Amino acid sequence: MSSLSPAARFDAVIIGGGITGAGVARDCAMRGMKTLLLEAGGPGCKTTAASTHLIHGGLRYLLYDRLTTHVTSWDSGHIVRVAGNLLTRLPIIWPVYSWHRHGIETVETLLEAYDRFQAMKEGRPHLRLDAAETLKAVPGLKAEGLVGSVAFDEWVTDAVGLVEANLGSARRHGAEVRCGAAATGLLVSEGRVAGVLTDSGPIGTGVVVNASGPWIARTAAWAGASIEVTLRKGSHLVYDRRLFPVGLIMQAPAAITPQGGDRYVFVIPLADRTLVGPTDLPGPADPDDTVSDPEEASWILDSVRPYFTGFPADYRRVMVGSRPILDAAGNEKLLSRGFEVFDHEARDRVAGLVTVGGGKMSDFRLMAETATDLVCRKLGVNASCRTHLETLSGQPAAAAPGFEMPSRFLQDFLKKRPRLRELHALSHLGWSLARHWAGQACLGRRLARADHLAAHFR
Ligand SMILES: Cc1cc2nc3c(=O)[nH]c(=O)nc-3n(C[C@H](O)[C@H](O)[C@H](O)COP(=O)(O)OP(=O)(O)OC[C@H]3O[C@@H](n4cnc5c(N)ncnc54)[C@H](O)[C@@H]3O)c2cc1C
């Protein structure tokens, strides 16, 4: 590339081999750039491995950040088409009890609103079950106070396997991937990042992509740039077997929920394990200090136990990670889970450095595309993104249906306005509620049978 200094060996060096960095490495390599990824540990070993392992649109963001649900569902659709062999459709049941703050009509309204986004990621429309059918679908659930449930589906994946498959694809397109290779600093000369320092010597590059997850602020600080990151800690209990045939979402009893409000716990059966969690608590100042407190495990168990005649407590371990959230700390309930790509040349007058962070595993492909577009502009590379056109194993991907993204103007306008973001989300839900009641009045209540779940969510 003409813009590289003579000492440069790579067009792009990516710091971080979680799902974000792996996606960027694949995209850069597919656009013909000489690419290197450095990962201090193993592929996806930090936040990505500690996730709930869902490729989802973010049902709960419909309450306060609808555009994030929209964008994430849109990109999840691409992930389903390029990584389909690594994903499994999981039916998830949301039981509603008479003492829950949100009754079944409100919960079904939320799922009706989500159905529109489900279509983007090849999800199925939700189903509603009465109490008797819910008890058939979820063995061991307590009957007392149970009103019914709503069933929907999300994709589960092996998160580390998804990282490895992206890295495998990146390698096949020519990228070099070094695991167990930490970046220890940045080579900064005359306001430009010219390379990465490692224990085995400096590596020259045209652009450094900082994809170090919860560590992005530390990495950017090596070049004198500052990023505000809010860490939110999340723990899961990990069981060494599948506890249920379906996934569950349970409302934590109000009595044990800190600061009131609503908290939910997922029970997610994977191929050979079950994850129960996560918590969502203020994280440490330094991501290296992310540890799970013993109270978190108790809180998770206390959240699910009241609903079962006997919920096992023999979990094998507790898994913890810190979500890197790029939103000003404030009302934590309203923190956006959207992603950002920072051009440090425009922002901090440090050329040659791009940071990508925030977001979810469920929109990693779009995060990578946005970051790689910027890398291309910086290096004068004229190549478009193809990560949605080819599967991770190298086959042509199925054609994408023509779902629209939300308007760029609206996304930018609401980005820094959390209260307006919430108002925007709630006004849509208000309409959904009106439609829900109108539908019930005109068409009556439609209830499904438990034995219909498997066929519907196949
Ligand atoms: C509890 C929890 C549950 C979640 N559940 C979901 C979910 O179900 N679905 C979903 O879509 N999202 C989920 N998320 C969010 C998702 O996990 C993250 O958005 C995503 O994994 C972040 O990936 P990343 O690559 O940016 O960060 P990471 O996975 O943390 O990767 C960053 C990597 O950078 C490396 N690194 C750091 N510094 C250096 C350095 N100096 N040199 C070399 N390497 C370095 C680290 O070792 C690390 O591997 C969850 C998050 C948490 C915490």
The ligand as a Gaussian input file, in Angstrom:
#p B3LYP/6-31G(d) Opt

LIG

0 1
 C      -22.119000     -11.506000      31.103000
 C      -22.191000     -11.123000      29.652000
 C      -23.148000     -11.696000      28.845000
 C      -23.205000     -11.334000      27.493000
 N      -24.083000     -11.986000      26.673000
 C      -24.132000     -11.693000      25.368000
 C      -24.956000     -12.423000      24.508000
 O      -25.599000     -13.402000      24.884000
 N      -25.012000     -12.048000      23.209000
 C      -24.288000     -10.994000      22.734000
 O      -24.433000     -10.677000      21.570000
 N      -23.436000     -10.305000      23.527000
 C      -23.332000     -10.645000      24.829000
 N      -22.476000      -9.973000      25.646000
 C      -21.640000      -8.929000      25.070000
 C      -20.490000      -9.573000      24.308000
 O      -19.961000     -10.642000      25.048000
 C      -19.414000      -8.548000      24.053000
 O      -19.966000      -7.422000      23.416000
 C      -18.318000      -9.107000      23.145000
 O      -17.937000     -10.405000      23.531000
 C      -17.109000      -8.194000      23.199000
 O      -16.121000      -8.767000      22.382000
 P      -14.727000      -8.053000      22.223000
 O      -13.967000      -8.787000      21.218000
 O      -14.970000      -6.590000      21.986000
 O      -14.082000      -8.172000      23.670000
 P      -13.298000      -9.439000      24.293000
 O      -14.003000     -10.703000      24.002000
 O      -12.996000      -9.116000      25.711000
 O      -11.970000      -9.461000      23.448000
 C      -10.948000      -8.514000      23.667000
 C       -9.647000      -9.283000      23.587000
 O       -8.563000      -8.369000      23.592000
 C       -7.489000      -9.021000      24.206000
 N       -6.519000      -7.996000      24.603000
 C       -6.696000      -6.983000      25.478000
 N       -5.580000      -6.251000      25.544000
 C       -4.688000      -6.812000      24.691000
 C       -3.351000      -6.516000      24.329000
 N       -2.684000      -5.496000      24.880000
 N       -2.728000      -7.314000      23.414000
 C       -3.384000      -8.371000      22.834000
 N       -4.632000      -8.692000      23.181000
 C       -5.280000      -7.920000      24.087000
 C       -8.110000      -9.771000      25.374000
 O       -7.295000     -10.861000      25.786000
 C       -9.434000     -10.201000      24.784000
 O       -9.398000     -11.546000      24.326000
 C      -22.345000     -10.343000      26.988000
 C      -21.369000      -9.768000      27.801000
 C      -21.273000     -10.189000      29.129000
 C      -20.183000      -9.622000      29.991000

